[in-house]
Amino acid sequence: MLNQVTYIAGVLVLLCGSQTLAMDVDRGTCDANMTAIRDLDMKRYGGLWYPILSSLRYSKHTPKCLAISIDQDVRGKYVIKKSEIDQKSGNVVRRDVNVVSVDATDGKYSLELKTSPEGIDVYVLDTDYETFAIQHTCLEVDDIISLKWSVIMTRDRLPTSDIILKVRNSAKLSGIDLKKVVTIPQTGCRNYFTHI
């Protein structure tokens, strides 16, 4: 069980920032009322996203200028490319994670895990493809505890107040507790984050 938790935390560090400390931990199984979108169109979902809110807790600093790009490689496989500013050095840090499968009907894609051939499922709770997306992951460990992570992303690094209001309303309807999210700083980021 501890190996699973450690490896999952490692994947989230790759995806969500080098200072990731923990996901929400609850007793029991994952929430049954979390529903993902149907007919996820991964081609439309691909491209550049900027995480603006996350339910992850960070040990020292929240990642700055975090950007995620969902791209297809020459084989047609999806790869998630993440970049952020290292808080100590100020350098750009980049990491990649492979998507092993996409289940459009269930509104999810699975990230590669060395310890599990199925990978870790990421559910798209809501998106309009053009302005925002809400993702959620919940992992049950031996039916004793559940580890949860949610992230709210926008296509614009600095979204308008209208988009932020729309996203917050959608997050509430999706079952995200906005009291548990932290803001990911996106101000003062250089143009080289336009393309990862």
C-alpha positions as a Python dict, from the first residue, in 0.01 Angstrom:
ca = {
    (1, 'M'): (0, 0, 0),
    (2, 'L'): (278, 244, 91),
    (3, 'N'): (455, 177, -240),
    (4, 'Q'): (136, 267, -430),
    (5, 'V'): (95, 592, -238),
    (6, 'T'): (463, 684, -285),
    (7, 'Y'): (456, 620, -659),
    (8, 'I'): (128, 807, -708),
    (9, 'A'): (273, 1103, -518),
    (10, 'G'): (571, 1089, -756),
    (11, 'V'): (347, 1109, -1063),
    (12, 'L'): (162, 1406, -915),
    (13, 'V'): (493, 1580, -848),
    (14, 'L'): (571, 1537, -1219),
    (15, 'L'): (235, 1672, -1324),
    (16, 'C'): (156, 1933, -1066),
    (17, 'G'): (479, 2081, -941),
    (18, 'S'): (798, 1995, -760),
    (19, 'Q'): (673, 2112, -421),
    (20, 'T'): (371, 1880, -402),
    (21, 'L'): (313, 1766, -46),
    (22, 'A'): (-17, 1582, -30),
    (23, 'M'): (-356, 1513, -176),
    (24, 'D'): (-674, 1523, 29),
    (25, 'V'): (-696, 1200, 225),
    (26, 'D'): (-1034, 1068, 337),
    (27, 'R'): (-1140, 747, 505),
    (28, 'G'): (-1337, 511, 289),
    (29, 'T'): (-1394, 499, -84),
    (30, 'C'): (-1409, 772, -349),
    (31, 'D'): (-1720, 990, -380),
    (32, 'A'): (-1988, 824, -589),
    (33, 'N'): (-2143, 1160, -684),
    (34, 'M'): (-1844, 1280, -891),
    (35, 'T'): (-1947, 1247, -1255),
    (36, 'A'): (-1726, 1308, -1555),
    (37, 'I'): (-1832, 1445, -1892),
    (38, 'R'): (-1946, 1201, -2158),
    (39, 'D'): (-1787, 1174, -2501),
    (40, 'L'): (-1451, 1332, -2410),
    (41, 'D'): (-1296, 1464, -2732),
    (42, 'M'): (-924, 1430, -2657),
    (43, 'K'): (-822, 1612, -2978),
    (44, 'R'): (-1019, 1920, -2874),
    (45, 'Y'): (-905, 1877, -2514),
    (46, 'G'): (-542, 1875, -2620),
    (47, 'G'): (-324, 2183, -2636),
    (48, 'L'): (-203, 2430, -2378),
    (49, 'W'): (-367, 2467, -2034),
    (50, 'Y'): (-278, 2682, -1734),
    (51, 'P'): (-371, 2539, -1392),
    (52, 'I'): (-509, 2824, -1181),
    (53, 'L'): (-654, 2636, -881),
    (54, 'S'): (-549, 2305, -725),
    (55, 'S'): (-656, 2101, -424),
    (56, 'L'): (-300, 1979, -373),
    (57, 'R'): (-112, 2111, -73),
    (58, 'Y'): (247, 2220, -126),
    (59, 'S'): (538, 2182, 116),
    (60, 'K'): (708, 2518, 57),
    (61, 'H'): (587, 2715, -242),
    (62, 'T'): (308, 2666, -487),
    (63, 'P'): (449, 2617, -837),
    (64, 'K'): (480, 2937, -1037),
    (65, 'C'): (393, 2975, -1405),
    (66, 'L'): (272, 2615, -1426),
    (67, 'A'): (169, 2515, -1778),
    (68, 'I'): (46, 2181, -1910),
    (69, 'S'): (35, 2085, -2275),
    (70, 'I'): (-148, 1775, -2397),
    (71, 'D'): (7, 1673, -2728),
    (72, 'Q'): (4, 1378, -2967),
    (73, 'D'): (336, 1225, -3068),
    (74, 'V'): (417, 1081, -3412),
    (75, 'R'): (260, 746, -3312),
    (76, 'G'): (-68, 916, -3223),
    (77, 'K'): (-13, 863, -2849),
    (78, 'Y'): (-88, 1148, -2609),
    (79, 'V'): (185, 1297, -2391),
    (80, 'I'): (135, 1549, -2112),
    (81, 'K'): (417, 1802, -2095),
    (82, 'K'): (448, 2015, -1783),
    (83, 'S'): (665, 2319, -1724),
    (84, 'E'): (706, 2550, -1427),
    (85, 'I'): (954, 2794, -1276),
    (86, 'D'): (1184, 2641, -1014),
    (87, 'Q'): (1141, 2854, -702),
    (88, 'K'): (1510, 2838, -600),
    (89, 'S'): (1699, 2865, -928),
    (90, 'G'): (1443, 3054, -1137),
    (91, 'N'): (1503, 2805, -1420),
    (92, 'V'): (1232, 2639, -1625),
    (93, 'V'): (1166, 2278, -1521),
    (94, 'R'): (1001, 2045, -1773),
    (95, 'R'): (862, 1694, -1729),
    (96, 'D'): (661, 1455, -1947),
    (97, 'V'): (408, 1183, -1859),
    (98, 'N'): (260, 943, -2114),
    (99, 'V'): (-114, 887, -2150),
    (100, 'V'): (-166, 511, -2179),
    (101, 'S'): (-535, 516, -2270),
    (102, 'V'): (-833, 742, -2334),
    (103, 'D'): (-1188, 636, -2246),
    (104, 'A'): (-1406, 898, -2414),
    (105, 'T'): (-1733, 743, -2293),
    (106, 'D'): (-1631, 767, -1926),
    (107, 'G'): (-1465, 1108, -1971),
    (108, 'K'): (-1122, 997, -1856),
    (109, 'Y'): (-766, 933, -1960),
    (110, 'S'): (-503, 724, -1781),
    (111, 'L'): (-149, 831, -1700),
    (112, 'E'): (141, 587, -1716),
    (113, 'L'): (247, 420, -1389),
    (114, 'K'): (532, 172, -1370),
    (115, 'T'): (363, -18, -1086),
    (116, 'S'): (25, -50, -1258),
    (117, 'P'): (-39, -142, -1623),
    (118, 'E'): (-376, 36, -1612),
    (119, 'G'): (-220, 364, -1496),
    (120, 'I'): (-386, 636, -1290),
    (121, 'D'): (-725, 764, -1409),
    (122, 'V'): (-782, 1137, -1455),
    (123, 'Y'): (-1150, 1230, -1495),
    (124, 'V'): (-1256, 1545, -1680),
    (125, 'L'): (-1549, 1664, -1470),
    (126, 'D'): (-1633, 1959, -1693),
    (127, 'T'): (-1489, 2149, -1988),
    (128, 'D'): (-1604, 2365, -2275),
    (129, 'Y'): (-1271, 2288, -2450),
    (130, 'E'): (-1214, 2656, -2531),
    (131, 'T'): (-1184, 2832, -2195),
    (132, 'F'): (-1172, 2596, -1894),
    (133, 'A'): (-1141, 2239, -1769),
    (134, 'I'): (-1185, 2070, -1432),
    (135, 'Q'): (-998, 1745, -1368),
    (136, 'H'): (-1028, 1508, -1074),
    (137, 'T'): (-844, 1199, -958),
    (138, 'C'): (-943, 976, -670),
    (139, 'L'): (-754, 663, -575),
    (140, 'E'): (-878, 405, -329),
    (141, 'V'): (-610, 231, -127),
    (142, 'D'): (-725, -110, -2),
    (143, 'D'): (-1080, 29, 46),
    (144, 'I'): (-953, 200, 363),
    (145, 'I'): (-863, 549, 245),
    (146, 'S'): (-908, 755, -69),
    (147, 'L'): (-657, 1004, -209),
    (148, 'K'): (-811, 1296, -400),
    (149, 'W'): (-676, 1565, -627),
    (150, 'S'): (-859, 1827, -834),
    (151, 'V'): (-724, 2094, -1065),
    (152, 'I'): (-899, 2378, -1246),
    (153, 'M'): (-733, 2493, -1567),
    (154, 'T'): (-794, 2767, -1822),
    (155, 'R'): (-670, 2826, -2175),
    (156, 'D'): (-561, 3180, -2082),
    (157, 'R'): (-280, 3227, -1835),
    (158, 'L'): (-470, 3520, -1681),
    (159, 'P'): (-840, 3450, -1738),
    (160, 'T'): (-1103, 3724, -1722),
    (161, 'S'): (-1323, 3762, -1416),
    (162, 'D'): (-1616, 3623, -1619),
    (163, 'I'): (-1425, 3302, -1691),
    (164, 'I'): (-1317, 3272, -1326),
    (165, 'L'): (-1679, 3307, -1211),
    (166, 'K'): (-1792, 3050, -1469),
    (167, 'V'): (-1519, 2808, -1356),
    (168, 'R'): (-1598, 2851, -986),
    (169, 'N'): (-1969, 2785, -1047),
    (170, 'S'): (-1887, 2478, -1253),
    (171, 'A'): (-1646, 2353, -985),
    (172, 'K'): (-1916, 2379, -718),
    (173, 'L'): (-2162, 2190, -940),
    (174, 'S'): (-1894, 1925, -998),
    (175, 'G'): (-1855, 1869, -623),
    (176, 'I'): (-1522, 2051, -575),
    (177, 'D'): (-1480, 2213, -233),
    (178, 'L'): (-1338, 2556, -323),
    (179, 'K'): (-1232, 2611, 40),
    (180, 'K'): (-969, 2342, -12),
    (181, 'V'): (-808, 2481, -329),
    (182, 'V'): (-500, 2700, -359),
    (183, 'T'): (-426, 2954, -631),
    (184, 'I'): (-137, 2876, -864),
    (185, 'P'): (44, 3204, -946),
    (186, 'Q'): (41, 3285, -1319),
    (187, 'T'): (141, 3654, -1313),
    (188, 'G'): (476, 3781, -1440),
    (189, 'C'): (543, 3472, -1655),
    (190, 'R'): (757, 3503, -1965),
    (191, 'N'): (645, 3434, -2321),
    (192, 'Y'): (853, 3118, -2353),
    (193, 'F'): (568, 2936, -2179),
    (194, 'T'): (349, 2990, -2483),
    (195, 'H'): (495, 2673, -2636),
    (196, 'I'): (617, 2391, -2416),
}
